[in-house]
Amino acid sequence: QVQVVESGGGLVQPGGSLRLSCVVSGNISGDNDMGWFRQVPGSQREFVATITAAGRTNYPDSVRGRFTISRDNAKKTVMLQMNSLVAEDTAAYYCFIQAGTRQYWGQGTQVTVSS
């Protein structure tokens, strides 16, 4: 069984920073694509960042230059460093790991950007 657990969310002021972490455990290799999505209630889940096992990253324009995704394959961990946060970044952030055609998701961690 595969488990995905996110941590690091919280309340931060506009312009501040947060670092999210995601740990994967269970019978799955750490050499799979991993990433983050986010979701606001009533809206579709939005792509935030992905990283391949080789370290190749991808971001949407909305976060590029502010967010940085990184990983530790041996520890099956992926991190998301978020800087220059704005109110529009408020959402529940979800981590996933891709294994073939299947994705495993965590329960999410809430990020709230507010003064």
N, C-alpha and C positions, 0 to 999 in steps of 0.2 A: 504494500500500500504506500502511496506517495502522499506526503504532506507538504504543504507550502504555507509558510507563516511569515507574515509581514510585521514590521515594527518600526517605530520612529516617528509616527505621526504626532500631531499636536496642534496647538494654537501658536501662531507666529504673526508678528506685525508685518505690514507691507514693507518690502525691501529686505526682509530677513531671510534666513536660510534654515533649511531642515535637511537631514540625511535619513533616508529610508533604507531599511535593510530587509532582505528576504532570504530565508533559509529553507532549503529543500531537503527533505529526508525521505528515506525509503528506498525501494528497489528501482532506482533510476540513475542513470549516469549524469554527472555534472557537465558532460560535454554536449549539451543541447542548447539550442537558442533559448534565451530568457528575456524577460522584459517587463514593462509596466504599462498598465492602462489606468485610466481614472474615470470616475462616473459621478455625476451630479444627479440627485433624485429627479426623475421625470425626463432624463436625457439618456441618450445612448452612451455606451462605454466608448471612451476616446483614447486613441493611441497616444502614448507618451514617449516611450523609448524602447528599443530593442538592442540586444547585443548577441552576436554569435559566439560560438565557442572559441573562435579565433580572435575575438575582440572587435569585430567590425560592428559599428554602432549606427543607429538610425533614429532620427528625431523629426517630429513635425515642426513646422515653422514657429508654432506658438511657444515652444520651449527651447528651441535650438539657441545655444549661446548662454542659456541660463541653467539648464539641467545637464548633468553628466551621469551617465550610467557606467558602471564598472562591475567586475565579477571576479570571483575566486572559484575556479573550476573544482579544485580539490575539496573545498569546503562547501561546494554546491550553494554558493551565496551570490546574490546580486544586490548591488547598492544603487541608490539614486540620490545624488547630491543636487539639491534644489536651491538655487540662489536667486536673489532679486525677485522674491515672490510677490505676486500681486493677487488681488482679491479673486480674480478669475481662475486662479490655481486651486481655489477651494473645491475639494472633492474627496471622495473615498478613492484611495489608490490601491490598485490590485496588482499583484505580482503573478507571473505565470512562467512555466517552463514547458517547452514544446518537446514532445517525444514522438517522432514520426508524424502521424496525422492527429495525434491526441494532445490536448493542452490540459495542464493541471493548474488550478487557480487557488490562491489563498482567499481568506475571508475579508481582506482589505484592512487598511488603516486610514483613519480620517485625518485630513490636513485642512486646517481652517486658517485662512489669512485674513486678519481683521485687526483694526486698531481699537 
